[in-house]
């Protein structure tokens, strides 16, 4: 969640200042955040499925 929020802030700052590089960096950080969240969710599901066996 933290990476997604930082990324959104960078993207908005880039839009306001006209800095395309910062916009791209912000969008990339948001995607990294989504991947991290998905990985954590998968790890949680795997861990809990092991306990049910």
C-alpha positions as CSV (number, residue, x, y, z in Angstrom):
1,X,0.0,0.0,0.0
2,X,2.8,2.4,0.9
3,X,4.5,2.0,-2.6
4,X,1.2,2.6,-4.3
5,X,0.6,5.8,-2.3
6,X,4.1,7.1,-2.9
7,X,3.8,6.3,-6.6
8,X,0.5,8.1,-6.9
9,X,2.0,11.1,-5.2
10,X,5.0,11.1,-7.6
11,X,2.7,10.7,-10.6
12,X,0.5,13.7,-9.5
13,X,3.7,15.8,-8.8
14,X,4.9,14.9,-12.3
15,X,1.6,15.9,-13.9
16,X,1.6,19.2,-12.0
17,X,5.2,20.1,-12.8
18,X,5.1,18.6,-16.3
19,X,7.9,16.1,-15.5
20,X,7.1,13.1,-17.6
21,X,9.9,11.1,-16.0
22,X,8.4,11.6,-12.6
23,X,5.0,10.5,-13.9
24,X,6.5,7.3,-15.3
25,X,8.4,6.7,-12.1
26,X,5.2,7.1,-10.1
27,X,3.3,4.7,-12.3
28,X,6.1,2.2,-12.0
29,X,6.1,2.4,-8.3
30,X,2.4,1.9,-8.2
31,X,2.8,-1.3,-10.2
32,X,5.5,-2.5,-7.9
33,X,3.2,-1.9,-5.0
34,X,0.5,-3.9,-6.6
35,X,2.9,-6.8,-7.3
36,X,4.1,-6.7,-3.7
37,X,0.5,-6.8,-2.4
38,X,-0.4,-9.7,-4.6
39,X,2.7,-11.6,-3.5
40,X,1.8,-11.1,0.2
41,X,-1.7,-12.2,-0.5
42,X,-0.5,-15.4,-2.2
43,X,2.0,-16.1,0.6
44,X,-0.8,-15.7,3.1
45,X,-3.1,-18.0,1.2
46,X,-0.4,-20.6,0.9
47,X,0.4,-20.5,4.5
48,X,-3.2,-20.8,5.6
49,X,-3.9,-23.6,3.2
50,X,-1.0,-25.6,4.7
51,X,-2.5,-25.2,8.2
52,X,-5.8,-26.6,7.0
53,X,-4.3,-29.9,5.9
